[in-house]
């Protein structure tokens, strides 16, 4: 798979990297997870772009977007950033697809700016409960987090193994790209600030997930929830509970799949999204 041409746009003072493709159909905006980058959408990008006008961005502090430590990395503020990105791209309304932290941001975006969101796809989404893997929670501890997230190729591979059911999906190219992104100047500090803005050793802060969970019933957009059955990062029970709390939701649980469905179950993942968006 060849990556699309990258572009940059200033959102406030932040130089923001993005991909865009497709010239027909509604807009689709893709929001990646914490410590990740827009390349995580590569297995799905061209498939979606054959039917929609698709846009993927690197969030502040992530990928090749600017990483100012003076910026807020709270999910509620990152949702405002995505809304500003849409405005800068002349996107009045879009289908929003969010993975992990990106799912929590997508939910905040929907609650803050409901007119901007048509359909919503949540992929192993954050923001739906207090439980989270110890691997991420422990990085919020000062000093210990700095040690554990110090970029290294072996450390990156060990961390990614927590994200998948089958490590065979972690190709050398994928691990190397993840390492190189993590080693960019300012990346480690920005990711730690993002994690520490959302939670601590005991899990996500109540003010991170309670405003979402308590207001799921107000979300009128159709919602597709996709979750890997063997997700060790965020429990599938969060998706099951959200599916009952949202007025217009469907739940797709993918077997033999961890926290990266777009990588481990690409075909089923893509078919699920296309079926949902076209229905």
ROBAKOL-704782 format. One line per 10 residues: number of its first residue (from 1); for each residue x, y, z of N, C-alpha, C. Coordinates in steps of 0.2 Angstrom, whole numbers. Layout:
N
NUM	X,Y,Z,X,Y,Z,X,Y,Z ~ ... $
***
This chain:
279
1	4,-6,0,0,0,0,4,6,0 ~ 3,11,-5,7,17,-5,3,22,-1 ~ 7,26,3,3,32,6,1,37,2 ~ -4,40,3,-6,46,-1,-1,52,0 ~ -2,57,-4,2,63,-3,0,67,3 ~ 5,69,7,4,72,13,3,80,12 ~ -1,83,16,-2,90,15,-2,93,22 ~ -1,100,23,0,103,29,-5,109,29 ~ -8,111,35,-12,116,35,-12,119,42 ~ -12,126,43,-11,129,49,-18,129,53 $
11	-19,126,59,-25,126,63,-23,130,69 ~ -24,137,69,-22,141,74,-14,142,73 ~ -10,140,78,-3,141,77,0,134,75 ~ -4,129,75,-1,122,74,-1,120,67 ~ 5,118,64,5,116,57,3,108,58 ~ -2,107,54,-5,100,55,-5,96,48 ~ -2,90,49,-2,86,43,-8,82,42 ~ -10,81,35,-16,77,34,-15,74,27 ~ -20,69,26,-21,66,19,-28,68,17 ~ -29,68,11,-36,69,8,-36,66,1 $
21	-42,62,0,-43,59,-6,-50,58,-7 ~ -52,56,-14,-59,55,-15,-62,62,-18 ~ -67,61,-23,-70,67,-25,-77,66,-26 ~ -80,61,-23,-87,60,-23,-90,58,-16 ~ -96,59,-15,-99,57,-9,-98,62,-3 ~ -101,60,3,-100,64,9,-93,64,11 ~ -91,69,16,-84,69,19,-84,64,24 ~ -78,61,25,-77,56,31,-70,59,34 ~ -70,60,41,-64,62,44,-62,56,49 ~ -55,55,48,-53,49,52,-48,52,58 $
31	-49,50,64,-46,52,70,-42,46,73 ~ -35,47,74,-31,41,76,-31,41,84 ~ -28,36,87,-27,35,94,-21,38,97 ~ -20,38,103,-15,41,107,-8,38,105 ~ -3,42,104,3,39,102,4,37,95 ~ -2,37,91,-2,35,84,-2,41,79 ~ -4,40,73,-3,44,68,-7,42,62 ~ -8,46,57,-13,45,52,-11,39,48 ~ -5,36,48,-4,30,44,-8,24,47 ~ -10,25,53,-14,19,55,-20,18,51 $
41	-22,23,47,-28,22,43,-26,19,36 ~ -20,18,34,-18,16,27,-22,10,25 ~ -23,5,29,-26,-1,26,-34,0,24 ~ -36,6,26,-43,8,24,-44,14,20 ~ -39,18,19,-39,24,16,-42,24,9 ~ -39,20,5,-41,20,-2,-48,17,-3 ~ -49,12,1,-56,9,1,-61,14,2 ~ -60,18,7,-65,23,9,-65,28,4 ~ -59,30,1,-59,36,-4,-62,34,-11 ~ -63,28,-12,-67,26,-18,-74,28,-18 $
51	-77,29,-12,-84,31,-11,-85,38,-8 ~ -80,40,-4,-81,46,0,-75,51,-1 ~ -76,57,1,-71,62,2,-68,61,9 ~ -62,58,9,-59,56,15,-53,60,17 ~ -53,62,24,-48,66,27,-45,63,33 ~ -39,62,34,-36,59,40,-30,65,42 ~ -30,66,49,-25,71,51,-21,68,57 ~ -15,71,58,-11,70,64,-14,75,69 ~ -16,72,75,-18,76,80,-12,80,83 ~ -13,86,86,-7,90,89,-3,85,94 $
61	3,86,93,8,81,97,9,75,94 ~ 6,73,89,7,66,86,9,66,78 ~ 12,61,76,14,60,69,19,66,68 ~ 17,69,62,21,75,60,18,82,61 ~ 13,82,64,10,88,66,14,91,72 ~ 14,98,73,18,102,78,16,99,85 ~ 21,100,89,20,97,96,22,102,101 ~ 18,107,101,19,112,107,17,110,114 ~ 21,110,118,20,108,125,15,113,129 ~ 15,119,126,10,124,129,3,123,127 $
71	2,118,122,-5,117,120,-9,112,125 ~ -15,113,125,-19,108,129,-20,101,125 ~ -19,96,128,-20,89,125,-26,86,128 ~ -30,89,132,-36,86,134,-41,84,129 ~ -45,79,129,-49,76,124,-54,82,122 ~ -57,85,127,-62,90,125,-59,96,121 ~ -52,98,122,-49,103,118,-47,100,111 ~ -45,94,111,-43,90,104,-49,90,100 ~ -55,89,103,-61,89,99,-63,96,96 ~ -61,101,99,-62,108,96,-57,109,91 $
81	-51,106,92,-46,106,86,-48,103,80 ~ -51,97,81,-54,93,75,-59,97,72 ~ -64,101,76,-69,105,73,-66,111,69 ~ -60,114,72,-57,119,68,-54,117,62 ~ -51,110,62,-48,107,56,-54,107,50 ~ -59,104,52,-65,104,48,-67,110,45 ~ -67,116,49,-69,122,47,-63,125,42 ~ -57,124,43,-52,126,39,-52,122,32 ~ -55,116,32,-55,112,26,-62,113,22 ~ -66,118,25,-73,119,22,-77,113,22 $
91	-77,109,28,-81,103,29,-86,105,34 ~ -92,106,32,-98,108,36,-100,102,40 ~ -100,96,37,-103,90,41,-99,84,38 ~ -98,79,42,-94,73,40,-96,67,44 ~ -95,62,41,-95,55,45,-88,56,49 ~ -89,54,55,-83,54,59,-81,47,61 ~ -74,45,60,-72,38,62,-66,40,67 ~ -67,37,73,-62,38,78,-60,32,81 ~ -53,31,82,-50,25,85,-47,26,92 ~ -49,23,97,-46,23,104,-47,30,106 $
101	-41,34,108,-42,41,110,-46,45,105 ~ -45,43,98,-49,47,93,-56,45,93 ~ -58,40,96,-65,39,97,-68,43,103 ~ -64,44,108,-66,49,114,-67,56,111 ~ -62,58,107,-62,64,104,-68,65,99 ~ -70,60,95,-76,60,91,-82,60,95 ~ -82,57,101,-88,58,105,-89,65,108 ~ -83,68,110,-83,75,112,-85,79,107 ~ -83,78,101,-85,82,95,-92,82,94 ~ -95,76,94,-102,75,93,-106,79,98 $
111	-104,79,104,-108,82,110,-107,89,109 ~ -101,92,108,-100,99,107,-103,102,101 ~ -102,99,95,-104,101,89,-108,96,85 ~ -114,95,87,-118,89,84,-120,91,77 ~ -120,97,75,-122,99,68,-116,97,63 ~ -110,96,66,-104,94,62,-104,87,60 ~ -108,83,64,-107,75,63,-113,72,60 ~ -112,69,55,-117,65,52,-118,58,55 ~ -114,53,53,-113,47,56,-107,46,60 ~ -107,42,65,-101,41,69,-99,34,70 $
121	-92,33,69,-90,26,70,-84,26,75 ~ -86,22,80,-81,22,86,-77,15,86 ~ -71,15,86,-67,9,85,-63,8,91 ~ -65,3,95,-61,2,102,-60,9,105 ~ -66,12,107,-66,19,108,-64,20,116 ~ -60,26,117,-59,28,124,-65,33,125 ~ -66,35,132,-71,39,134,-77,36,136 ~ -77,29,137,-83,25,138,-83,22,145 ~ -78,23,149,-77,19,155,-71,21,159 ~ -70,18,165,-64,19,169,-58,14,168 $
131	-60,8,165,-55,3,164,-51,4,158 ~ -44,3,159,-39,4,154,-33,-1,156 ~ -29,-3,151,-24,-7,152,-19,-4,157 ~ -15,-8,161,-10,-5,165,-4,-2,161 ~ -3,-5,156,3,-2,151,2,5,150 ~ -4,7,149,-5,15,148,-6,18,154 ~ -9,16,159,-10,19,166,-3,21,169 ~ 1,16,169,8,17,172,12,22,169 ~ 11,24,163,15,29,159,13,36,162 ~ 7,36,166,5,43,168,9,45,175 $
141	13,40,178,17,41,184,23,45,182 ~ 24,51,185,30,55,184,37,51,184 ~ 41,52,180,48,49,180,47,42,177 ~ 43,38,180,42,31,177,39,31,170 ~ 35,35,169,32,36,162,37,38,157 ~ 42,43,159,47,45,155,52,39,153 ~ 53,35,158,58,29,157,54,24,152 ~ 48,22,154,45,17,150,43,19,143 ~ 43,26,141,41,28,135,47,31,131 ~ 53,30,134,59,32,130,59,28,124 $
151	60,32,118,59,28,112,65,23,110 ~ 63,17,109,68,12,106,64,7,102 ~ 67,4,98,64,-1,93,61,-7,97 ~ 65,-9,101,62,-15,105,57,-13,110 ~ 57,-7,113,52,-5,117,45,-4,113 ~ 46,-1,107,40,0,103,37,-7,101 ~ 41,-12,99,38,-18,98,35,-21,104 ~ 38,-21,110,34,-24,116,28,-20,117 ~ 27,-14,116,21,-10,117,16,-12,112 ~ 18,-13,106,13,-14,101,10,-21,102 $
161	14,-26,105,11,-32,106,5,-32,110 ~ 5,-27,115,-1,-27,119,-7,-25,115 ~ -6,-22,109,-12,-19,105,-15,-24,100 ~ -12,-30,99,-14,-35,94,-15,-42,98 ~ -19,-46,95,-20,-53,97,-14,-57,94 ~ -13,-56,88,-8,-60,84,-2,-55,83 ~ 4,-56,86,10,-52,84,12,-52,77 ~ 10,-58,74,12,-58,67,10,-52,62 ~ 5,-49,64,3,-43,61,8,-37,61 ~ 12,-37,66,17,-32,67,23,-33,63 $
171	22,-31,57,28,-31,52,34,-27,54 ~ 40,-28,52,45,-24,53,44,-17,51 ~ 41,-16,45,40,-9,43,35,-5,47 ~ 30,-9,50,25,-5,54,28,-4,61 ~ 32,-8,64,36,-7,70,41,-1,69 ~ 45,-1,64,50,4,62,46,11,62 ~ 41,11,58,37,18,57,35,20,64 ~ 32,16,68,30,18,75,36,20,79 ~ 41,17,78,47,19,82,49,26,80 ~ 50,27,73,52,33,70,48,39,72 $
181	41,38,72,37,43,75,37,45,82 ~ 38,40,86,39,41,93,46,44,95 ~ 51,44,90,57,47,91,58,54,89 ~ 53,56,86,53,63,83,53,68,89 ~ 57,74,88,58,79,94,51,81,96 ~ 50,80,103,44,82,106,39,77,107 ~ 39,72,103,34,67,103,33,63,109 ~ 38,61,113,37,58,119,34,62,124 ~ 36,69,125,33,73,129,26,75,128 ~ 24,75,121,17,77,120,12,71,121 $
191	15,65,120,11,59,121,10,58,128 ~ 15,59,132,14,59,140,9,64,142 ~ 10,70,139,5,75,142,-2,73,140 ~ -3,70,134,-10,68,132,-12,63,136 ~ -8,58,138,-11,53,143,-12,56,150 ~ -8,60,152,-9,63,159,-14,68,159 ~ -16,71,153,-22,75,153,-29,71,154 ~ -29,65,152,-35,61,152,-35,56,158 ~ -30,54,161,-31,50,167,-24,49,171 ~ -24,44,176,-18,43,180,-18,36,181 $
201	-14,34,186,-13,27,187,-19,23,188 ~ -24,26,191,-30,23,193,-35,22,187 ~ -33,25,181,-38,25,175,-40,32,173 ~ -44,32,168,-46,39,165,-50,43,171 ~ -49,50,171,-52,54,176,-60,54,174 ~ -63,55,180,-71,55,179,-73,60,175 ~ -69,66,175,-71,72,170,-69,70,163 ~ -66,65,162,-64,63,155,-70,59,152 ~ -73,54,156,-77,49,153,-85,51,155 ~ -86,53,161,-92,54,164,-97,59,160 $
211	-94,65,157,-98,69,153,-100,65,147 ~ -96,61,144,-98,57,138,-103,51,140 ~ -102,47,145,-106,42,147,-113,44,149 ~ -113,50,153,-119,52,155,-124,55,150 ~ -121,57,144,-124,60,139,-125,56,132 ~ -124,50,133,-124,46,127,-131,46,124 ~ -136,46,128,-143,46,126,-145,53,122 ~ -141,58,122,-142,64,119,-140,64,112 ~ -136,59,110,-132,58,103,-137,55,98 ~ -139,59,94,-145,57,89,-141,54,83 $
221	-135,55,81,-132,52,75,-132,45,76 ~ -133,41,70,-132,34,70,-125,33,71 ~ -124,27,75,-117,26,78,-115,18,76 ~ -110,17,74,-107,10,73,-101,9,78 ~ -102,4,82,-96,3,87,-93,-3,85 ~ -86,-3,83,-82,-9,81,-77,-10,87 ~ -77,-17,89,-72,-18,94,-69,-25,93 ~ -63,-26,95,-59,-32,94,-61,-36,101 ~ -63,-42,100,-65,-47,105,-59,-47,111 ~ -53,-48,108,-47,-49,112,-44,-42,114 $
231	-47,-37,114,-44,-30,115,-42,-30,122 ~ -35,-29,124,-32,-29,130,-31,-22,133 ~ -32,-17,128,-31,-10,130,-37,-7,133 ~ -43,-8,130,-49,-5,132,-54,-11,131 ~ -58,-13,137,-62,-19,137,-68,-18,132 ~ -70,-24,129,-75,-24,124,-82,-23,128 ~ -82,-23,135,-88,-22,139,-90,-14,138 ~ -85,-10,137,-86,-3,136,-91,-2,130 ~ -89,-6,124,-93,-5,118,-100,-8,119 ~ -100,-13,123,-107,-17,124,-111,-12,128 $
241	-109,-9,133,-113,-4,137,-115,2,133 ~ -110,5,129,-112,10,125,-117,9,120 ~ -117,3,117,-122,1,112,-129,1,115 ~ -130,0,121,-136,0,125,-138,7,127 ~ -133,12,128,-134,18,130,-136,23,124 ~ -133,22,118,-134,26,113,-141,25,109 ~ -145,30,107,-152,28,105,-152,25,98 ~ -146,26,94,-146,23,87,-139,20,85 ~ -138,14,89,-131,12,88,-132,4,86 ~ -127,2,83,-126,-5,81,-119,-7,83 $
251	-118,-13,86,-111,-15,88,-109,-21,84 ~ -102,-20,82,-99,-26,78,-93,-28,82 ~ -93,-34,84,-87,-37,88,-83,-41,83 ~ -77,-40,82,-73,-44,78,-69,-49,82 ~ -70,-55,80,-66,-61,83,-59,-61,81 ~ -54,-64,85,-47,-64,84,-44,-58,82 ~ -46,-53,87,-44,-46,85,-43,-42,92 ~ -38,-38,92,-36,-34,98,-38,-27,97 ~ -34,-22,98,-35,-15,99,-34,-12,92 ~ -32,-16,87,-31,-13,80,-35,-16,75 $
261	-41,-16,75,-45,-19,70,-43,-18,63 ~ -42,-11,61,-40,-10,54,-34,-13,52 ~ -30,-16,57,-24,-20,55,-25,-27,55 ~ -28,-30,60,-29,-37,61,-35,-40,57 ~ -40,-36,56,-46,-38,52,-48,-33,47 ~ -43,-31,43,-44,-26,38,-50,-27,34 ~ -51,-33,31,-57,-33,26,-64,-33,30 ~ -64,-36,36,-71,-36,39,-72,-29,42 ~ -66,-25,44,-67,-19,46,-69,-14,41 ~ -66,-14,35,-68,-10,30,-75,-11,27 $
271	-77,-18,27,-84,-19,25,-89,-17,30 ~ -88,-17,36,-92,-15,41,-93,-7,41 ~ -88,-4,40,-89,4,39,-93,5,33 ~ -91,2,27,-94,4,21,-102,2,21 ~ -103,-3,24,-110,-5,25,-114,0,29 ~ -111,2,34,-114,7,39,-115,13,36 ~ -110,16,33,-110,23,30,-115,23,24 ~ -116,18,20,-120,18,15,-128,16,16 ~ -129,14,22,-136,11,24,-140,17,25 $
***
